[in-house]
Amino acid sequence: MKQEKKLYHKFKNNCSNLLITPIECYNVHGVSDCLIWSKTNGFTMVELKYTETKKVKFSPHQILFHYQRNDLIDGSHRNFILVEQALKGLPRSIKLYGSNSVEGLLLDIREVKPLATDDWKLIEKIISNQKNN
């Protein structure tokens, strides 16, 4: 099983309050991997990435997709990148980024501040745009 498919299953199993639909889109290049629905945020898209290096690989179409959707709407992200990083000799980590991080992820993931790290509840909360209570 591909690593991104494994990441999808982790995402779906750990964020049960989100309606997560995988997207297999062979005729429109660059579209994110998952369409997400939440009551508080409506529709959101999440790109799934797996890396064993300090860089995250994106196709040119994926880069364009994220550049075109990297703005904030009402102060909240609407499109995300969920990265599982498995550097040799270190524990794996799951990190959530906004689409505006795509350029930094191409260069060096260590230099980009994630929105959440190894915290599925926080990842779910950010994607669904839940405010702190």
N, C-alpha and C positions, 0 to 999 in steps of 0.2 A: 504494500500500500504506500502510495506517495506520502511524503512528509506533510504536505499541505492538506491532504485528505485527513490525516491523523489529527492535524491541528483543528480542522473543521469539527471533527467529532468531539475534541476537548472543549471547543468553544460552545457547541450546541449543548453538551452535557453539563457544563458549568454555568451557563447563562440561561437558565430555564424560563426566566421571565421575558425573554425576547423571542419573537417568532422569527427564526432564522431559516431562510430558504437559499439553498445553493443555486448558483446560476452557472449553467454551462452554455456559453455563448460563443459558438464557433464562427459565426458570420459577422459579428461586431467585435472587433479586437479592442482590448484594453478595459473592458467592463469588469468591475470588481467581482470577486468570487461569491459574495453573499449579499442578499437583499434582506434587510432587517426591518421588522415592524415592532414598534412599541407604542403604547397608548399616549405616552408623554412626548414623544419625538416624531411620531409618524414614521415615514420611510427613511432609512439610512442604508448606506452601502459600506461593506467592509472587505478589503483586500487581504487575503491570507498569504503570508510569506514565511519561509523557513530558510535559515542561513546557518552555515557552519563557519562563516568568516566575519570580518568586521564590516562587510558591505552587504546590502540587500540588492538583489538583482531584480530589475523591472524591464519589461519590454518597452520599446519606444511608445507603443500605444497606451500602455499602462501609465507611463510618465505623463503623457499628454492628458489622459483622463484625470489624473490627480492634480495636475497644474490647473486645469479648467475648473476644478471643484474644490480648491484649497482655501476658499474664503470662509469666514465665519458668518453664520446667519444668526442674527439676534444674539451674538456673543457665544454661540455654541457651534461645535463642529457637526457637520452632517455626513461626512465621509471619513473613513478611518482605515488604518493599516494595522493589522494584528500580526506581530512578528514573533516567531519562536526562534530563539538564538541558541545554538549548541556549539559553543567554542570548545575546542579540545582542552581537556583538563579542568573545565569549569562546569558547574551545574547548568542545566538548561534554564532558560528564562522566557517568559511570555511578556511581551510589551505591547502597549497600545499607543499608536501615534495618530495625529490628525493628518489629513492629506497634505497639509502644508509642510510636512516633514520629508516629503519624497526626495527632495534634492539632497538633504543631509544624509538620508539613509543610503543613497547611492554612493556617497563618499566615505562615511565612517559612522556606523550606528552608535559608537561610543560617545560621539560628540553631539548627539541629538537627545534632548530631554523628552522622555516618554510621558504620556498622560497618566499611565498606570503601569506598574510592574508586578507581575506574579500575584495579582489580586483580582480574582474573577468577579467578586462582588463590586469592586470599584470599576472594573471594565464594563460590567453590565450597567452600572449606574451612569457612567459617562456616556455610553452609547444611547441609553434611553433618555438622557438629558434630565435626570432627576436632580432636583435641587436638594441641598443639604437641609435636613429637618432639625 
